[in-house]
């Protein structure tokens, strides 16, 4: 997230969920009832919303590093780290655009996440919006700020009134 706080910054899992649901209800109306918010994968991973800045289109989440997610080397499985990133990019994309789906996500891993870290923090932001395309970036870090992975994703905005994905 940015060094200076934005006046619109919302912090805390409960307040962010409340604002998220209000924004999504305005955007989707009764159709929101067909969506699973927060996503079941987010809940299963024990994710928490840390902060959301609507003015900067940035979302921060937190995920614990659980024993069942470790690879044979005692590090958080790369796929679980990718899932944490995807579970941050997805909710951000819902907050800033109509219904959309991930078309591509590229991840570059920098270092392993170990259980002693306790949790990881994922910061996601929208870097570009062009008609029906979103370009999003995310960074997963240790609680001490060490970079674990970076991701870039392209999301495709679905046609209004079309199927949700």
N, CA and C atoms as a LAMMPS dump frame, in Angstrom:
ITEM: TIMESTEP
0
ITEM: NUMBER OF ATOMS
495
ITEM: BOX BOUNDS ff ff ff
-5.0000000000000000e+02 5.0000000000000000e+02
-5.0000000000000000e+02 5.0000000000000000e+02
-5.0000000000000000e+02 5.0000000000000000e+02
ITEM: ATOMS id mol type element x y z
1 1 1 N 0.846 -1.174 0
2 1 2 C 0 0 0
3 1 3 C 0.892 1.237 0
4 2 1 N 0.332 2.358 -0.298
5 2 2 C 1.092 3.592 -0.366
6 2 3 C 1.543 4.015 1.025
7 3 1 N 2.616 4.802 1.065
8 3 2 C 3.157 5.241 2.341
9 3 3 C 2.221 6.19 3.068
10 4 1 N 1.562 7.1 2.339
11 4 2 C 0.657 8.045 2.97
12 4 3 C -0.759 7.508 2.906
13 5 1 N -1.471 7.661 4.028
14 5 2 C -2.846 7.181 4.059
15 5 3 C -3.731 8.097 3.231
16 6 1 N -4.635 7.508 2.51
17 6 2 C -5.625 8.23 1.737
18 6 3 C -6.785 8.584 2.66
19 7 1 N -7.442 9.718 2.425
20 7 2 C -8.584 10.071 3.275
21 7 3 C -9.709 9.048 3.214
22 8 1 N -9.795 8.265 2.114
23 8 2 C -10.866 7.286 1.972
24 8 3 C -10.506 5.895 2.457
25 9 1 N -9.34 5.731 3.116
26 9 2 C -8.875 4.414 3.546
27 9 3 C -9.835 3.788 4.55
28 10 1 N -10.182 2.529 4.31
29 10 2 C -11.057 1.769 5.204
30 10 3 C -10.223 0.627 5.747
31 11 1 N -10.21 0.455 7.058
32 11 2 C -9.402 -0.584 7.685
33 11 3 C -10.276 -1.547 8.471
34 12 1 N -9.811 -2.799 8.572
35 12 2 C -10.485 -3.799 9.396
36 12 3 C -11.399 -4.696 8.593
37 13 1 N -11.364 -5.986 8.904
38 13 2 C -12.128 -6.989 8.175
39 13 3 C -13.628 -6.677 8.159
40 14 1 N -14.217 -6.407 9.304
41 14 2 C -15.66 -6.134 9.387
42 14 3 C -16.074 -4.9 8.605
43 15 1 N -15.421 -3.741 8.845
44 15 2 C -15.797 -2.54 8.081
45 15 3 C -15.601 -2.698 6.571
46 16 1 N -14.548 -3.385 6.148
47 16 2 C -14.317 -3.568 4.71
48 16 3 C -15.406 -4.444 4.112
49 17 1 N -15.766 -5.528 4.799
50 17 2 C -16.838 -6.39 4.297
51 17 3 C -18.146 -5.622 4.169
52 18 1 N -18.429 -4.76 5.142
53 18 2 C -19.657 -3.967 5.105
54 18 3 C -19.649 -3.03 3.902
55 19 1 N -18.553 -2.303 3.704
56 19 2 C -18.444 -1.391 2.571
57 19 3 C -18.476 -2.168 1.264
58 20 1 N -17.762 -3.314 1.226
59 20 2 C -17.743 -4.136 0.021
60 20 3 C -19.167 -4.541 -0.362
61 21 1 N -19.933 -5.004 0.603
62 21 2 C -21.302 -5.442 0.315
63 21 3 C -22.179 -4.268 -0.133
64 22 1 N -21.993 -3.081 0.473
65 22 2 C -22.764 -1.903 0.061
66 22 3 C -22.435 -1.511 -1.381
67 23 1 N -21.14 -1.482 -1.721
68 23 2 C -20.721 -1.133 -3.081
69 23 3 C -21.219 -2.155 -4.089
70 24 1 N -21.086 -3.425 -3.751
71 24 2 C -21.523 -4.473 -4.668
72 24 3 C -23.045 -4.471 -4.832
73 25 1 N -23.769 -4.173 -3.762
74 25 2 C -25.235 -4.113 -3.844
75 25 3 C -25.647 -2.979 -4.785
76 26 1 N -24.939 -1.836 -4.711
77 26 2 C -25.23 -0.725 -5.624
78 26 3 C -24.941 -1.11 -7.073
79 27 1 N -23.84 -1.806 -7.303
80 27 2 C -23.435 -2.169 -8.662
81 27 3 C -24.334 -3.26 -9.246
82 28 1 N -24.603 -4.318 -8.48
83 28 2 C -25.281 -5.494 -9.017
84 28 3 C -26.76 -5.591 -8.659
85 29 1 N -27.195 -4.824 -7.663
86 29 2 C -28.587 -4.916 -7.239
87 29 3 C -28.907 -6.324 -6.762
88 30 1 N -30.103 -6.828 -7.043
89 30 2 C -30.5 -8.158 -6.585
90 30 3 C -29.653 -9.283 -7.183
91 31 1 N -28.987 -9.015 -8.312
92 31 2 C -28.138 -10.043 -8.927
93 31 3 C -26.981 -10.442 -8.007
94 32 1 N -26.656 -9.576 -7.037
95 32 2 C -25.568 -9.878 -6.101
96 32 3 C -25.833 -11.177 -5.34
97 33 1 N -27.092 -11.506 -5.161
98 33 2 C -27.435 -12.723 -4.421
99 33 3 C -26.881 -13.985 -5.094
100 34 1 N -26.551 -13.905 -6.379
101 34 2 C -25.989 -15.052 -7.098
102 34 3 C -24.482 -15.194 -6.868
103 35 1 N -23.867 -14.176 -6.291
104 35 2 C -22.417 -14.192 -6.064
105 35 3 C -22.094 -14.68 -4.657
106 36 1 N -20.916 -15.232 -4.491
107 36 2 C -20.452 -15.726 -3.194
108 36 3 C -19.418 -14.734 -2.661
109 37 1 N -19.857 -13.857 -1.764
110 37 2 C -18.991 -12.804 -1.221
111 37 3 C -19.007 -12.889 0.3
112 38 1 N -17.821 -13.004 0.931
113 38 2 C -16.534 -13.2 0.294
114 38 3 C -16.458 -14.588 -0.348
115 39 1 N -15.535 -14.756 -1.303
116 39 2 C -15.424 -16.056 -1.969
117 39 3 C -15.157 -17.183 -0.974
118 40 1 N -15.76 -18.354 -1.177
119 40 2 C -15.524 -19.478 -0.268
120 40 3 C -14.043 -19.825 -0.135
121 41 1 N -13.271 -19.685 -1.206
122 41 2 C -11.831 -19.976 -1.124
123 41 3 C -11.14 -19.007 -0.18
124 42 1 N -11.56 -17.741 -0.184
125 42 2 C -11.004 -16.735 0.724
126 42 3 C -11.274 -17.149 2.173
127 43 1 N -12.511 -17.553 2.424
128 43 2 C -12.907 -17.971 3.771
129 43 3 C -12.171 -19.242 4.189
130 44 1 N -12.067 -20.213 3.275
131 44 2 C -11.374 -21.469 3.586
132 44 3 C -9.901 -21.229 3.911
133 45 1 N -9.309 -20.229 3.266
134 45 2 C -7.903 -19.903 3.527
135 45 3 C -7.743 -19.038 4.776
136 46 1 N -8.859 -18.744 5.442
137 46 2 C -8.863 -17.921 6.656
138 46 3 C -8.33 -16.517 6.386
139 47 1 N -8.67 -15.994 5.184
140 47 2 C -8.249 -14.657 4.799
141 47 3 C -8.968 -13.585 5.594
142 48 1 N -8.312 -12.446 5.722
143 48 2 C -8.888 -11.276 6.377
144 48 3 C -8.622 -10.062 5.505
145 49 1 N -9.605 -9.171 5.41
146 49 2 C -9.394 -7.903 4.731
147 49 3 C -8.749 -6.954 5.734
148 50 1 N -7.629 -6.362 5.359
149 50 2 C -6.891 -5.465 6.248
150 50 3 C -7.25 -4.016 5.955
151 51 1 N -7.21 -3.624 4.676
152 51 2 C -7.567 -2.253 4.317
153 51 3 C -8.003 -2.19 2.857
154 52 1 N -8.827 -1.188 2.581
155 52 2 C -9.277 -0.931 1.225
156 52 3 C -9.263 0.566 1.003
157 53 1 N -8.659 1.002 -0.092
158 53 2 C -8.602 2.409 -0.44
159 53 3 C -9.293 2.582 -1.79
160 54 1 N -10.55 3.017 -1.78
161 54 2 C -11.279 3.153 -3.04
162 54 3 C -10.682 4.211 -3.965
163 55 1 N -10.098 5.257 -3.403
164 55 2 C -9.517 6.313 -4.24
165 55 3 C -8.29 5.826 -4.999
166 56 1 N -7.532 4.948 -4.41
167 56 2 C -6.324 4.415 -5.049
168 56 3 C -6.542 3.045 -5.671
169 57 1 N -7.735 2.492 -5.505
170 57 2 C -8.065 1.144 -6.002
171 57 3 C -7.046 0.14 -5.49
172 58 1 N -6.866 0.115 -4.15
173 58 2 C -5.918 -0.78 -3.492
174 58 3 C -6.622 -1.566 -2.394
175 59 1 N -6.256 -2.832 -2.28
176 59 2 C -6.812 -3.712 -1.256
177 59 3 C -5.671 -4.486 -0.619
178 60 1 N -5.687 -4.587 0.708
179 60 2 C -4.692 -5.396 1.419
180 60 3 C -5.415 -6.489 2.185
181 61 1 N -4.859 -7.707 2.091
182 61 2 C -5.404 -8.853 2.806
183 61 3 C -4.299 -9.534 3.611
184 62 1 N -4.727 -10.428 4.481
185 62 2 C -3.803 -11.169 5.348
186 62 3 C -4.24 -12.625 5.346
187 63 1 N -3.261 -13.537 5.191
188 63 2 C -3.535 -14.972 5.205
189 63 3 C -2.552 -15.665 6.137
190 64 1 N -3.03 -16.558 7.007
191 64 2 C -2.114 -17.306 7.868
192 64 3 C -1.327 -18.34 7.058
193 65 1 N -0.165 -18.701 7.55
194 65 2 C 0.615 -19.784 6.935
195 65 3 C 0.329 -21.028 7.769
196 66 1 N -0.465 -21.922 7.227
197 66 2 C -0.9 -23.108 7.962
198 66 3 C -0.051 -24.326 7.608
199 67 1 N 0.095 -25.231 8.561
200 67 2 C 0.886 -26.458 8.361
201 67 3 C 0.432 -27.237 7.131
202 68 1 N -0.883 -27.301 6.919
203 68 2 C -1.404 -28.097 5.806
204 68 3 C -1.1 -27.481 4.444
205 69 1 N -0.522 -26.295 4.409
206 69 2 C -0.179 -25.64 3.152
207 69 3 C 1.31 -25.703 2.848
208 70 1 N 2.066 -26.456 3.651
209 70 2 C 3.516 -26.497 3.464
210 70 3 C 3.922 -27.539 2.431
211 71 1 N 4.981 -27.221 1.698
212 71 2 C 5.55 -28.18 0.753
213 71 3 C 6.572 -29.043 1.503
214 72 1 N 7.224 -29.997 0.85
215 72 2 C 8.18 -30.861 1.55
216 72 3 C 9.359 -30.116 2.191
217 73 1 N 9.616 -28.892 1.752
218 73 2 C 10.735 -28.118 2.3
219 73 3 C 10.324 -27.239 3.481
220 74 1 N 9.066 -27.339 3.884
221 74 2 C 8.589 -26.567 5.016
222 74 3 C 8.212 -25.136 4.667
223 75 1 N 8.042 -24.857 3.39
224 75 2 C 7.638 -23.528 2.919
225 75 3 C 6.177 -23.566 2.485
226 76 1 N 5.526 -22.425 2.507
227 76 2 C 4.163 -22.354 2.013
228 76 3 C 4.162 -22.768 0.54
229 77 1 N 3.321 -23.729 0.201
230 77 2 C 3.213 -24.217 -1.172
231 77 3 C 2.99 -23.031 -2.11
232 78 1 N 3.713 -23.01 -3.23
233 78 2 C 3.592 -21.913 -4.188
234 78 3 C 2.174 -21.69 -4.67
235 79 1 N 1.44 -22.777 -4.852
236 79 2 C 0.055 -22.659 -5.29
237 79 3 C -0.833 -21.987 -4.257
238 80 1 N -0.529 -22.188 -2.985
239 80 2 C -1.304 -21.529 -1.932
240 80 3 C -0.984 -20.034 -1.875
241 81 1 N 0.282 -19.704 -2.108
242 81 2 C 0.67 -18.296 -2.185
243 81 3 C -0.042 -17.647 -3.376
244 82 1 N -0.082 -18.358 -4.512
245 82 2 C -0.796 -17.857 -5.692
246 82 3 C -2.292 -17.7 -5.388
247 83 1 N -2.858 -18.645 -4.644
248 83 2 C -4.278 -18.562 -4.285
249 83 3 C -4.54 -17.355 -3.395
250 84 1 N -3.632 -17.052 -2.469
251 84 2 C -3.792 -15.871 -1.614
252 84 3 C -3.777 -14.599 -2.469
253 85 1 N -2.885 -14.558 -3.439
254 85 2 C -2.822 -13.398 -4.336
255 85 3 C -4.114 -13.305 -5.146
256 86 1 N -4.55 -14.422 -5.711
257 86 2 C -5.776 -14.435 -6.511
258 86 3 C -6.987 -14.059 -5.662
259 87 1 N -6.991 -14.472 -4.394
260 87 2 C -8.091 -14.145 -3.483
261 87 3 C -8.045 -12.707 -2.999
262 88 1 N -7.032 -11.965 -3.408
263 88 2 C -6.977 -10.529 -3.148
264 88 3 C -7.326 -9.772 -4.422
265 89 1 N -6.774 -10.217 -5.547
266 89 2 C -7.064 -9.57 -6.825
267 89 3 C -8.557 -9.682 -7.177
268 90 1 N -9.149 -10.849 -6.93
269 90 2 C -10.564 -11.057 -7.266
270 90 3 C -11.493 -10.091 -6.548
271 91 1 N -11.446 -10.02 -5.206
272 91 2 C -12.306 -9.06 -4.516
273 91 3 C -12.037 -7.608 -4.932
274 92 1 N -10.768 -7.259 -5.165
275 92 2 C -10.473 -5.896 -5.628
276 92 3 C -11.152 -5.654 -6.969
277 93 1 N -11.057 -6.609 -7.878
278 93 2 C -11.653 -6.423 -9.202
279 93 3 C -13.167 -6.247 -9.113
280 94 1 N -13.809 -6.942 -8.174
281 94 2 C -15.257 -6.792 -7.997
282 94 3 C -15.606 -5.407 -7.473
283 95 1 N -14.724 -4.843 -6.654
284 95 2 C -14.983 -3.527 -6.079
285 95 3 C -14.823 -2.396 -7.089
286 96 1 N -13.984 -2.588 -8.091
287 96 2 C -13.665 -1.474 -8.985
288 96 3 C -14.283 -1.593 -10.376
289 97 1 N -14.899 -2.73 -10.719
290 97 2 C -15.42 -2.915 -12.073
291 97 3 C -16.631 -3.839 -12.053
292 98 1 N -17.408 -3.808 -13.139
293 98 2 C -18.504 -4.783 -13.252
294 98 3 C -17.942 -6.208 -13.253
295 99 1 N -18.828 -7.185 -13.28
296 99 2 C -18.426 -8.598 -13.254
297 99 3 C -17.294 -8.845 -14.236
298 100 1 N -16.24 -9.526 -13.753
299 100 2 C -15.055 -9.763 -14.572
300 100 3 C -14.403 -11.06 -14.146
301 101 1 N -13.546 -11.586 -15.015
302 101 2 C -12.854 -12.839 -14.739
303 101 3 C -11.367 -12.681 -15.045
304 102 1 N -10.569 -13.486 -14.385
305 102 2 C -9.13 -13.488 -14.634
306 102 3 C -8.864 -14.169 -15.974
307 103 1 N -8.145 -13.485 -16.835
308 103 2 C -7.748 -14.079 -18.112
309 103 3 C -6.314 -14.591 -18.048
310 104 1 N -5.489 -13.9 -17.262
311 104 2 C -4.084 -14.292 -17.145
312 104 3 C -3.565 -13.77 -15.807
313 105 1 N -2.755 -14.6 -15.156
314 105 2 C -2.064 -14.163 -13.938
315 105 3 C -0.663 -14.746 -13.984
316 106 1 N 0.314 -13.88 -13.86
317 106 2 C 1.715 -14.292 -13.882
318 106 3 C 2.333 -13.956 -12.526
319 107 1 N 3.035 -14.93 -11.95
320 107 2 C 3.629 -14.747 -10.623
321 107 3 C 5.126 -14.989 -10.69
322 108 1 N 5.854 -14.133 -10.018
323 108 2 C 7.294 -14.316 -9.866
324 108 3 C 7.566 -14.448 -8.369
325 109 1 N 8.081 -15.609 -7.979
326 109 2 C 8.379 -15.867 -6.576
327 109 3 C 9.781 -15.357 -6.243
328 110 1 N 9.923 -14.763 -5.067
329 110 2 C 11.209 -14.204 -4.642
330 110 3 C 11.829 -14.954 -3.472
331 111 1 N 11.002 -15.376 -2.533
332 111 2 C 11.495 -16.138 -1.37
333 111 3 C 10.34 -16.899 -0.77
334 112 1 N 10.687 -17.922 -0.005
335 112 2 C 9.665 -18.774 0.601
336 112 3 C 9.018 -18.141 1.822
337 113 1 N 7.758 -18.492 2.018
338 113 2 C 7.026 -18.078 3.211
339 113 3 C 7.101 -19.227 4.212
340 114 1 N 7.667 -18.982 5.378
341 114 2 C 7.847 -20.02 6.393
342 114 3 C 6.831 -19.848 7.52
343 115 1 N 6.468 -20.947 8.192
344 115 2 C 5.468 -20.868 9.257
345 115 3 C 5.808 -19.846 10.344
346 116 1 N 7.094 -19.655 10.619
347 116 2 C 7.492 -18.697 11.648
348 116 3 C 7.053 -17.275 11.367
349 117 1 N 6.742 -16.968 10.117
350 117 2 C 6.233 -15.636 9.763
351 117 3 C 4.825 -15.424 10.321
352 118 1 N 4.101 -16.524 10.504
353 118 2 C 2.738 -16.426 11.026
354 118 3 C 1.702 -16.182 9.946
355 119 1 N 1.946 -15.182 9.122
356 119 2 C 1.004 -14.848 8.061
357 119 3 C 1.726 -14.108 6.94
358 120 1 N 1.024 -13.95 5.837
359 120 2 C 1.52 -13.126 4.743
360 120 3 C 0.526 -11.987 4.531
361 121 1 N 1.013 -10.903 3.972
362 121 2 C 0.17 -9.773 3.599
363 121 3 C 0.217 -9.639 2.091
364 122 1 N -0.932 -9.436 1.489
365 122 2 C -1.001 -9.255 0.037
366 122 3 C -1.577 -7.874 -0.235
367 123 1 N -0.83 -7.089 -0.985
368 123 2 C -1.27 -5.754 -1.402
369 123 3 C -1.572 -5.812 -2.895
370 124 1 N -2.788 -5.437 -3.275
371 124 2 C -3.182 -5.45 -4.678
372 124 3 C -3.667 -4.07 -5.085
373 125 1 N -3.441 -3.74 -6.367
374 125 2 C -3.907 -2.455 -6.869
375 125 3 C -4.207 -2.562 -8.353
376 126 1 N -5.075 -1.685 -8.802
377 126 2 C -5.38 -1.594 -10.221
378 126 3 C -4.408 -0.59 -10.823
379 127 1 N -3.696 -1.006 -11.863
380 127 2 C -2.737 -0.101 -12.505
381 127 3 C -3.251 0.444 -13.829
382 128 1 N -4.282 -0.215 -14.406
383 128 2 C -4.829 0.286 -15.666
384 128 3 C -6.223 -0.288 -15.888
385 129 1 N -7.068 0.554 -16.448
386 129 2 C -8.406 0.093 -16.844
387 129 3 C -8.662 0.638 -18.237
388 130 1 N -8.928 -0.26 -19.169
389 130 2 C -9.121 0.126 -20.558
390 130 3 C -10.345 -0.603 -21.097
391 131 1 N -11.447 0.112 -21.226
392 131 2 C -12.68 -0.444 -21.747
393 131 3 C -13.066 -1.704 -20.969
394 132 1 N -12.845 -2.886 -21.532
395 132 2 C -13.261 -4.131 -20.877
396 132 3 C -12.097 -4.885 -20.269
397 133 1 N -10.94 -4.233 -20.071
398 133 2 C -9.771 -4.902 -19.51
399 133 3 C -9.292 -4.179 -18.264
400 134 1 N -8.894 -4.956 -17.27
401 134 2 C -8.259 -4.416 -16.064
402 134 3 C -6.86 -5.004 -15.99
403 135 1 N -5.895 -4.199 -15.596
404 135 2 C -4.558 -4.702 -15.303
405 135 3 C -4.329 -4.467 -13.818
406 136 1 N -4.086 -5.56 -13.113
407 136 2 C -3.915 -5.517 -11.662
408 136 3 C -2.528 -6.027 -11.302
409 137 1 N -1.977 -5.512 -10.214
410 137 2 C -0.695 -5.985 -9.696
411 137 3 C -0.851 -6.287 -8.221
412 138 1 N -0.042 -7.218 -7.751
413 138 2 C -0.066 -7.567 -6.332
414 138 3 C 1.332 -7.944 -5.875
415 139 1 N 1.566 -7.744 -4.592
416 139 2 C 2.815 -8.171 -3.96
417 139 3 C 2.454 -8.876 -2.662
418 140 1 N 3.034 -10.053 -2.46
419 140 2 C 2.874 -10.784 -1.197
420 140 3 C 4.148 -10.556 -0.394
421 141 1 N 3.98 -10.205 0.864
422 141 2 C 5.129 -9.887 1.719
423 141 3 C 4.99 -10.558 3.081
424 142 1 N 6.127 -10.709 3.736
425 142 2 C 6.137 -11.183 5.122
426 142 3 C 5.653 -10.033 5.996
427 143 1 N 5.326 -10.31 7.259
428 143 2 C 4.925 -9.226 8.161
429 143 3 C 6.026 -8.166 8.324
430 144 1 N 7.28 -8.552 8.067
431 144 2 C 8.399 -7.616 8.176
432 144 3 C 8.638 -6.851 6.869
433 145 1 N 7.827 -7.13 5.847
434 145 2 C 7.944 -6.41 4.589
435 145 3 C 8.813 -7.07 3.531
436 146 1 N 9.332 -8.277 3.806
437 146 2 C 10.159 -8.978 2.811
438 146 3 C 9.279 -9.442 1.654
439 147 1 N 9.718 -9.149 0.435
440 147 2 C 8.96 -9.543 -0.742
441 147 3 C 9.011 -11.06 -0.916
442 148 1 N 7.859 -11.687 -1.035
443 148 2 C 7.741 -13.123 -1.255
444 148 3 C 7.407 -13.431 -2.711
445 149 1 N 6.53 -12.627 -3.29
446 149 2 C 6.123 -12.842 -4.683
447 149 3 C 5.451 -11.586 -5.207
448 150 1 N 5.548 -11.42 -6.519
449 150 2 C 4.838 -10.355 -7.237
450 150 3 C 3.965 -11.006 -8.292
451 151 1 N 2.843 -10.368 -8.58
452 151 2 C 1.95 -10.893 -9.61
453 151 3 C 1.397 -9.762 -10.457
454 152 1 N 1.113 -10.102 -11.693
455 152 2 C 0.423 -9.197 -12.598
456 152 3 C -0.709 -9.992 -13.211
457 153 1 N -1.888 -9.41 -13.23
458 153 2 C -3.052 -10.116 -13.762
459 153 3 C -3.817 -9.226 -14.724
460 154 1 N -4.419 -9.877 -15.704
461 154 2 C -5.315 -9.207 -16.634
462 154 3 C -6.697 -9.799 -16.424
463 155 1 N -7.654 -8.931 -16.183
464 155 2 C -9.041 -9.358 -16.003
465 155 3 C -9.877 -8.816 -17.155
466 156 1 N -10.833 -9.617 -17.58
467 156 2 C -11.726 -9.253 -18.661
468 156 3 C -13.095 -8.949 -18.073
469 157 1 N -13.613 -7.754 -18.356
470 157 2 C -14.935 -7.353 -17.873
471 157 3 C -15.984 -8.004 -18.764
472 158 1 N -16.881 -8.754 -18.14
473 158 2 C -17.938 -9.44 -18.877
474 158 3 C -18.971 -8.436 -19.377
475 159 1 N -19.691 -8.805 -20.401
476 159 2 C -20.726 -7.925 -20.926
477 159 3 C -21.827 -7.715 -19.892
478 160 1 N -22.344 -6.515 -19.834
479 160 2 C -23.44 -6.225 -18.92
480 160 3 C -24.612 -7.134 -19.226
481 161 1 N -25.205 -7.697 -18.21
482 161 2 C -26.358 -8.561 -18.373
483 161 3 C -26.014 -9.979 -18.787
484 162 1 N -24.71 -10.26 -18.961
485 162 2 C -24.297 -11.599 -19.373
486 162 3 C -24.13 -12.509 -18.172
487 163 1 N -23.62 -13.672 -18.447
488 163 2 C -23.347 -14.653 -17.39
489 163 3 C -22.311 -14.108 -16.431
490 164 1 N -22.417 -14.465 -15.192
491 164 2 C -21.366 -14.104 -14.222
492 164 3 C -20.398 -15.272 -14.158
493 165 1 N -19.122 -14.927 -13.814
494 165 2 C -18.133 -16.001 -13.821
495 165 3 C -17.424 -16.135 -12.582
